[in-house]
Amino acid sequence: MALSRLWSAFIIIAILAGTIKYFGNSNYHSMLNDLVVGKGGDTLKIEKLALQSSTSFVQQHLKDTNYFTQNKIHYTKIDSATVQTYRVQTADGVINTTKGAVELCLGLIGIMAFFMGLMRIAEKAGGINLLSRWIQPFFSKLFPEIPKGHPAFGHMMMNFSANLLGLDNAATPFGLKAMESLQTINPTPEKASNAQIMFLCLHASGLTLIPVSIIAMRSSLKSASPTDIFLPCMIATFVATMAAMLIVSFKQKINIFQPQLIAFIFGTSAIIGTIVFFLAKLDKEGMDNVSKLISNGLLLFIIFIIVLGGWYKKINVFDAFIEGAKEGFNTCVKIIPYLVGMLVAVSLLRNSGIFDLIIDGFKTFATFAHLDTRWVDGIPTALIKPLSGSGARGMMVDTMKVHGVDSFAGHLASILQGSSDTTFYVIAVYFGAVNIKNTRYAISAMLLADLVGIITSILLCYLFFG
């Protein structure tokens, strides 16, 4: 019910906001068309006007330059007396978004089929059960409702490991397999179980060892030190993960001071801390090389071990692979309606200007409270990240281009991009894959963990770059 109410609110508020803009602002006379059939990135011409008829503020800025932007409206001086005004479509409209959602799911089919096929080989060879027995002493304290030796432990461990190494393509199939495995022991199939909520909250916290894509983007924009966000990114995402665990543990009345849990948390922290200490000494090229070696090398090792294990156990490896691959294909088809619904709501929110209102509100609050306002320029990335990974990536790049890749806002946007996952995408895909209709407190727990990650990112940015 929580997801249903939130989804409905997104759509109603966005359409109302777009309608108000359409009737109340002449610069948005095509707003209703943009919401439905617009295409992200398109240039929308507004009008040509005499330079003298524009505001004195615009005239002043166009004295020394031919281009000026104010409140997302762009002014280009055609000649000494004429100005062309236009704006840029923020995201695809409803029609193109539905098409994009289906294409996204179709793009997942190959990856899902391959990795779900591998998972089926590992299951039949007994590898998942073996992994489950290894990690059960620790995970059984966080997931007390999962029976001893259940394969869900192994599936979750595969997902967490893939996330940590930045293997997004592998993490999604492993995560969906974990949700399906947890669903087999869910006493109320249409309601999210405690174990499913704990798993998704930990998954959505986005703990990643090396933010390779962010470092690459900063490098392409000519940053003086592309890797300087590595340590704050790692700390922020680790804090967000710990926050997710504590929030859900409190809600589920799990005692986090059990010796096994304390040992697991401190042991994991020590291992990650040691790796961070080593990686922090590397330059961009060294970090890229280590990242590729660890990520791709480990992925190939996993594939090798699974196939070798299946051969050793004398199972029909290829038949098992095909069986799992078919399951991966069906899962991709199953999540299409959920993804279409969520991405349409996100599209309406982005194009209606709701985010601009929120950001303006942050700036007003910071000014009124006499706070440093530099952090507000990086906030758009944080606001969009729970809704759209590609949108947040685009906002991060835009922030770095506008304010400078090595500016405070550029650093903050980079850290925020690496400190969490796309919460609503995760909700739609993972719960949709197992037909969960009642998500209970999963959304509020994830968003609260996201908030902790955002606050931590801002504080770290002031500490490292302020």
Secondary structure, 3 states (H helix, E strand, C coil): CHHHHHHHHHHHHHHHHHHHHHHHCHHHCCHHHHHHHCCCCCEEEEEEEEHHHCCHHHHHHCCCCCEEEECCEEEEECCCCEEEEEEECCCCCHHHHHHHHHHHHHHHHHHHHHHHHHHHHHHHHCHHHHHHHHHHHHHHHHCCCCCCCCCHHHHHHHHHHHHHCCCHHHHHHHHHHHHHHHHCCCCCCCECCHHHHHHHHHHHCCCCCCCHHHHHHHHHCCCCCHHHHHHHHHHHHHHHHHHHHHHHHHHCCCCCCCHHHHHHHHHHHHHHHHHHHHHCCCCHHHHHHHHHHHHHHHHHHHHHHHHHHHHHCCCCHHHHHHHHHHHHHHHHHHHHHHHHHHHHHHHHHHHHCHHHHHHHHHHHHHHHCCCCCHHHHHHHHHHHCCCCHHHHHHHHHHHHHHHCCCCHHHHHHHHHHCCCCCHHHHHHHHHHHCCCCECCCHHHHHHHHHHHHHHHHHHHHHHHHC
